[in-house]
Amino acid sequence: MKPTLVVLAAGMGSRYGGVKQIDGVGLHNETLLDYATYDAIESGFGKVVYIIRKDIEADFKERLFDRVAKNCNAEYVFQQLDSLLTKEQLVQSAGRKKPWGTIHAVLCAEKEVKEPFAVINADDYYGRDAFKTMAGHLFACDEHSSEHAMVGYVLGNTMSKSGTVSRAVCTVKDGYLASLRENTKIGYEGTKIISELDGKKIEMTGNEWVSMNFFGFTQKAFSGFHEYFDDFMKESVTSEKAEVYLPEGASRIITSGQGKMKFYSSTEKWFGMTYPEDRAIVKSEIAAKIEQNYYPEVLWGKK
């Protein structure tokens, strides 16, 4: 059974200033997500499910989905503020405008995911080797397995010169993830890498393993995600900004004893669409990979 790729593409793009998920960066206006989808399919994934917002549907179809769907098994689902909420929760969260977070997004795709699955961000570049590694792990899983997986990256390879980034720092023991801690503000101060955590500034080496939201799960993960989201809503239903993060949900699977998470690593240099200044960098990186024949000039057939 081929695994499914689930793509988190419903973010607001507040720092980028636009819908970065479908911004053209290839030689023929392909998006960064085109290249991730291509890498996944080339690596053995059988289907891709994009999670988007209703308000970007028309642009998403025109600028990405209709093209991709002609070349692979692809679907999309919506993450909406009222998705999965009870009537009481809808009343309590009436002032909410921001999406509920990445755990909520994954739960919105549950009905379309019948196989072991991987999750990625729409605006990050992961590299084909990471997709091959994850596909290999998921091919060996069955629906009853509680051994999940993640691909971690070296912090120094995932920084942006344009501003701070959010990264979950990994603790690894005997080849398995022991814990994840979300750091929401990591950036450069001169030549130093500084993280702000719990109101304190901490200097980091740049050699830490971090999560880029590239996880692999079996179906058993959904029950844990539901529990985590339910607990989150009990505490934060009236919040206008609090989010329920996928790395924390993955960490909870481990700490609660619901499963294990095999840790795979990648030394691939990250690039992505966090800030407007990043687009030129991404276009340059993609052009270089085309020049090296890593990607064809036209991903999905004829121009």
Secondary structure, DSSP 4 states (H G I P E B T S, - for coil): ---EEEEE-----TTTTS-GGG-B-STTS-BHHHHHHHHHHHTT--EEEEEE-GGGHHHHIIIIIHHHHTTS-EEEEE--TTTT--HHHHHHTTT--S---HHHHHHHTGGG--S-EEEEETTB---HHHHHHHHHHHHT--TT--EEEEEEEEGGGS--TTS-EEEEEEEEETTEEEEEEEEEEEEEETTEEEEEETTEEEEE-S--EEEEEEEEE-TTHHHHHHHHHHHHHHHHTT-SS----HHHHHHHHHHTTS-EEEEEEE-PPP-B-SSTTHHHHHHHHHHHHHHTTSS-SSTTS--
